[in-house]
């Protein structure tokens, strides 16, 4: 489920594998990684052993040489080659920005400067990735967010990955923001950065950057051909041959278990990942950070929370309530109320959401209650259509629902009679 590989010192090390392309292929897992500064690795530690076990043969450091000298580069090792390709030529201080600076326009403008200035280094990095044949490759900067995110975007676009997935990939740094901020504070005497958006990766940054690239250059391919002086078609062919594979046609069976309080951190991360997936597609229903561990532990105490797995890998989750007065008002004990149905983006088997819905309905039936009920934002017709296709019928609307964390909002009430 979690693209972030677990390290003690690294917070934003991610596998780009599993992302789908527009023509039905996917990025091959275990070959291409993006990361925050690998200068934090130390030989003889568990982190170093984890890194070595990935089979990485090429490391591309996108930082300025002075950054690598000041904060350290990855230790020398015969198992990989190291390349320092500083794609950013106009350094800037994000931490010093003031609160009125909007991250979307500000950072996308910086990205466009990099696209203009760093042509030699960007071309070299893309060529290295296309020519790597022996094993895995990782590219990184300081936080694994901006320079790393920009190179990842160009690379994924050449592979044929849709814009919404590229935007989603960029925004996944949001899951590491807290740890990146803690590192910054530790390096700076405990003080906080002046810019509230420091270490953040809102989807608007990448959305604006992709639009600006196409407005200025026509397309990513045109930029590669005419500005980087590379053959975009030949480059894409090489990248696709090495990095893409057919999507799986068989999957392990789904298994289900009731969540325990120890699962609360997993559930928070699962929901935040789903929220970022939504935001990358312009769906403003969930926001990362809205539900904390206390929320899920409370739902376990007052109702049920369930997890779905494929093998040992989480595939999704849902909450099951036995009453829902905020949406449905006082009702007799005749229904189960399904909330926060969520699947793991790009890694859950196709149809996981529908199968989890059926599993929740079977649990309701087992209690003798004849109805399954749920609600969705009135402003989200796509989600309503999904539930209607699963046999739910809209039976009303609650215009003033509140969950106690914000302003009231309107939801459509949906119900299914269970046999």
KANOR-V542625 format. One record per residue. N is the residue number from 0. RES is the residue in one letter. OMEGA is omega in whole degrees, 0 to 359 (999 if undefined). D_LAST is the distance of its C-alpha to the last C-alpha in Angstrom with 2 decimals. Layout:
BEGIN
((N,RES,OMEGA,D_LAST) (N,RES,OMEGA,D_LAST))
END
This chain:
BEGIN
((0,X,192,33.22) (1,X,179,36.45) (2,X,179,39.22) (3,X,175,41.75) (4,X,187,43.42) (5,X,172,44.36) (6,X,177,48.06) (7,X,185,49.96) (8,X,181,52.45) (9,X,185,50.54) (10,X,188,47.72) (11,X,180,46.86) (12,X,189,47.05) (13,X,174,44.28) (14,X,177,43.34) (15,X,181,43.02) (16,X,176,41.16) (17,X,180,37.71) (18,X,182,38.22) (19,X,172,37.22) (20,X,182,39.76) (21,X,182,39.37) (22,X,170,39.89) (23,X,174,37.11) (24,X,176,39.18) (25,X,176,39.13) (26,X,183,41.85) (27,X,178,42.57) (28,X,172,41.92) (29,X,180,44.88) (30,X,189,47.65) (31,X,183,47.90) (32,X,172,47.87) (33,X,190,48.79) (34,X,165,50.09) (35,X,193,52.03) (36,X,177,55.60) (37,X,173,56.10) (38,X,178,59.36) (39,X,178,57.42) (40,X,181,57.09) (41,X,177,59.57) (42,X,179,60.54) (43,X,179,59.95) (44,X,176,56.77) (45,X,177,53.15) (46,X,181,52.54) (47,X,178,55.27) (48,X,178,53.80) (49,X,180,50.36) (50,X,182,52.02) (51,X,182,54.15) (52,X,181,51.16) (53,X,179,49.65) (54,X,181,52.41) (55,X,181,53.60) (56,X,181,56.82) (57,X,176,57.48) (58,X,177,57.41) (59,X,180,58.01) (60,X,185,59.11) (61,X,183,58.89) (62,X,171,60.80) (63,X,176,64.40) (64,X,180,66.90) (65,X,175,67.94) (66,X,180,64.37) (67,X,179,64.25) (68,X,184,67.68) (69,X,186,66.93) (70,X,175,63.48) (71,X,174,63.72) (72,X,177,62.47) (73,X,180,60.47) (74,X,177,62.77) (75,X,177,64.62) (76,X,184,63.23) (77,X,185,64.08) (78,X,181,60.43) (79,X,172,60.04) (80,X,184,62.13) (81,X,178,62.24) (82,X,176,62.76) (83,X,182,63.44) (84,X,184,62.67) (85,X,184,62.88) (86,X,181,61.11) (87,X,182,61.74) (88,X,179,65.33) (89,X,182,65.18) (90,X,177,64.08) (91,X,186,62.51) (92,X,181,61.51) (93,X,185,57.91) (94,X,184,58.27) (95,X,181,61.11) (96,X,182,59.24) (97,X,188,58.78) (98,X,182,55.59) (99,X,181,55.99) (100,X,179,55.66) (101,X,185,52.30) (102,X,182,51.11) (103,X,180,49.72) (104,X,184,52.98) (105,X,184,55.23) (106,X,178,53.78) (107,X,175,53.10) (108,X,177,56.79) (109,X,178,57.81) (110,X,180,55.71) (111,X,174,57.52) (112,X,179,60.83) (113,X,179,59.81) (114,X,180,58.87) (115,X,188,62.34) (116,X,192,64.38) (117,X,187,62.79) (118,X,182,62.88) (119,X,183,64.93) (120,X,178,62.77) (121,X,178,59.42) (122,X,180,60.69) (123,X,180,61.83) (124,X,179,58.49) (125,X,179,56.50) (126,X,177,59.02) (127,X,181,58.74) (128,X,181,54.96) (129,X,185,55.27) (130,X,180,58.00) (131,X,183,56.49) (132,X,192,55.96) (133,X,184,56.25) (134,X,183,53.27) (135,X,178,51.47) (136,X,176,52.82) (137,X,172,52.35) (138,X,186,53.70) (139,X,170,54.04) (140,X,180,55.87) (141,X,179,56.11) (142,X,183,52.59) (143,X,187,50.88) (144,X,192,49.86) (145,X,179,52.28) (146,X,177,54.60) (147,X,180,52.04) (148,X,179,49.33) (149,X,178,51.63) (150,X,178,52.48) (151,X,181,48.83) (152,X,179,48.04) (153,X,181,50.82) (154,X,181,49.84) (155,X,177,46.13) (156,X,178,47.08) (157,X,178,49.37) (158,X,180,46.59) (159,X,177,44.42) (160,X,183,41.92) (161,X,181,40.50) (162,X,185,41.92) (163,X,178,38.75) (164,X,176,38.65) (165,X,178,42.38) (166,X,178,41.90) (167,X,180,39.07) (168,X,178,41.32) (169,X,187,44.13) (170,X,180,42.05) (171,X,172,40.86) (172,X,178,44.21) (173,X,179,42.65) (174,X,180,41.04) (175,X,187,44.61) (176,X,182,46.30) (177,X,181,46.59) (178,X,178,48.27) (179,X,177,50.54) (180,X,179,51.63) (181,X,177,52.38) (182,X,181,54.57) (183,X,180,56.42) (184,X,179,57.11) (185,X,179,58.37) (186,X,188,60.79) (187,X,172,61.94) (188,X,177,62.86) (189,X,180,59.57) (190,X,180,59.77) (191,X,177,56.93) (192,X,181,57.26) (193,X,184,58.22) (194,X,179,55.54) (195,X,182,52.08) (196,X,179,50.57) (197,X,181,52.44) (198,X,176,50.28) (199,X,179,47.43) (200,X,180,45.95) (201,X,183,44.16) (202,X,182,42.65) (203,X,181,45.13) (204,X,183,47.98) (205,X,178,46.77) (206,X,180,45.43) (207,X,180,48.91) (208,X,180,50.73) (209,X,178,48.99) (210,X,181,49.66) (211,X,178,53.28) (212,X,181,53.85) (213,X,177,52.79) (214,X,183,54.79) (215,X,189,57.92) (216,X,181,57.70) (217,X,179,55.44) (218,X,175,53.03) (219,X,180,52.76) (220,X,178,54.23) (221,X,177,57.14) (222,X,181,57.79) (223,X,183,57.92) (224,X,191,60.24) (225,X,181,62.59) (226,X,178,62.63) (227,X,180,62.05) (228,X,174,64.09) (229,X,174,61.60) (230,X,187,60.23) (231,X,181,56.64) (232,X,180,55.45) (233,X,179,57.10) (234,X,180,55.88) (235,X,178,52.27) (236,X,179,52.58) (237,X,180,53.93) (238,X,182,51.29) (239,X,180,48.43) (240,X,183,49.90) (241,X,195,50.11) (242,X,182,47.12) (243,X,177,44.25) (244,X,176,42.03) (245,X,175,39.06) (246,X,180,35.65) (247,X,176,33.77) (248,X,176,31.72) (249,X,182,30.20) (250,X,172,28.82) (251,X,177,28.13) (252,X,173,24.57) (253,X,171,22.89) (254,X,185,22.83) (255,X,173,21.52) (256,X,178,23.22) (257,X,183,23.31) (258,X,176,26.32) (259,X,179,29.38) (260,X,179,32.14) (261,X,179,34.21) (262,X,185,31.77) (263,X,178,32.51) (264,X,178,35.26) (265,X,181,33.08) (266,X,177,30.32) (267,X,182,33.04) (268,X,177,34.42) (269,X,180,31.11) (270,X,180,30.44) (271,X,177,34.06) (272,X,177,33.90) (273,X,178,30.83) (274,X,179,32.73) (275,X,175,35.73) (276,X,180,33.66) (277,X,184,32.48) (278,X,179,36.01) (279,X,180,37.51) (280,X,177,35.38) (281,X,179,36.29) (282,X,186,33.01) (283,X,181,34.13) (284,X,179,31.03) (285,X,173,31.86) (286,X,177,35.33) (287,X,176,36.50) (288,X,182,37.38) (289,X,182,35.12) (290,X,182,33.09) (291,X,182,35.18) (292,X,180,34.64) (293,X,178,34.59) (294,X,185,31.56) (295,X,177,29.48) (296,X,177,30.88) (297,X,180,30.00) (298,X,176,26.38) (299,X,181,26.32) (300,X,186,27.85) (301,X,179,25.70) (302,X,179,22.32) (303,X,172,21.53) (304,X,185,22.84) (305,X,177,21.82) (306,X,172,23.94) (307,X,179,23.32) (308,X,163,26.28) (309,X,190,27.66) (310,X,178,30.12) (311,X,187,32.02) (312,X,176,31.49) (313,X,179,29.12) (314,X,180,26.80) (315,X,181,24.90) (316,X,173,23.42) (317,X,174,21.18) (318,X,176,21.14) (319,X,180,18.36) (320,X,178,19.40) (321,X,166,18.28) (322,X,182,20.05) (323,X,185,21.73) (324,X,181,24.30) (325,X,180,26.37) (326,X,191,23.87) (327,X,183,21.65) (328,X,179,24.12) (329,X,180,23.67) (330,X,173,20.13) (331,X,182,18.72) (332,X,186,16.76) (333,X,187,13.32) (334,X,164,12.68) (335,X,186,13.82) (336,X,185,16.29) (337,X,181,16.98) (338,X,173,20.68) (339,X,171,23.31) (340,X,186,21.35) (341,X,178,24.44) (342,X,179,25.63) (343,X,183,29.17) (344,X,171,31.04) (345,X,182,32.32) (346,X,176,31.57) (347,X,177,27.77) (348,X,176,26.46) (349,X,180,25.18) (350,X,182,21.46) (351,X,181,21.50) (352,X,180,20.06) (353,X,180,16.95) (354,X,177,16.55) (355,X,177,17.16) (356,X,179,14.56) (357,X,178,11.90) (358,X,177,13.60) (359,X,179,13.54) (360,X,179,9.80) (361,X,178,9.61) (362,X,177,12.33) (363,X,179,10.74) (364,X,181,7.80) (365,X,179,10.90) (366,X,180,12.59) (367,X,179,10.31) (368,X,189,10.05) (369,X,185,7.31) (370,X,164,8.96) (371,X,182,10.62) (372,X,175,14.06) (373,X,177,17.19) (374,X,175,20.47) (375,X,180,23.12) (376,X,177,26.73) (377,X,181,27.35) (378,X,181,30.16) (379,X,182,27.97) (380,X,179,26.56) (381,X,180,26.12) (382,X,177,23.55) (383,X,180,21.73) (384,X,179,21.67) (385,X,181,20.27) (386,X,177,17.21) (387,X,178,16.81) (388,X,177,17.01) (389,X,174,14.02) (390,X,179,11.86) (391,X,180,13.13) (392,X,176,15.04) (393,X,184,18.30) (394,X,179,18.42) (395,X,179,21.85) (396,X,174,24.60) (397,X,187,26.34) (398,X,186,29.93) (399,X,178,31.35) (400,X,175,29.12) (401,X,176,31.24) (402,X,177,30.77) (403,X,183,34.27) (404,X,182,35.90) (405,X,181,36.88) (406,X,176,36.90) (407,X,181,33.90) (408,X,184,31.84) (409,X,177,29.42) (410,X,172,25.74) (411,X,181,23.01) (412,X,180,19.86) (413,X,186,16.55) (414,X,177,13.03) (415,X,175,9.50) (416,X,182,6.62) (417,X,180,3.79) (418,X,999,0.00))
END
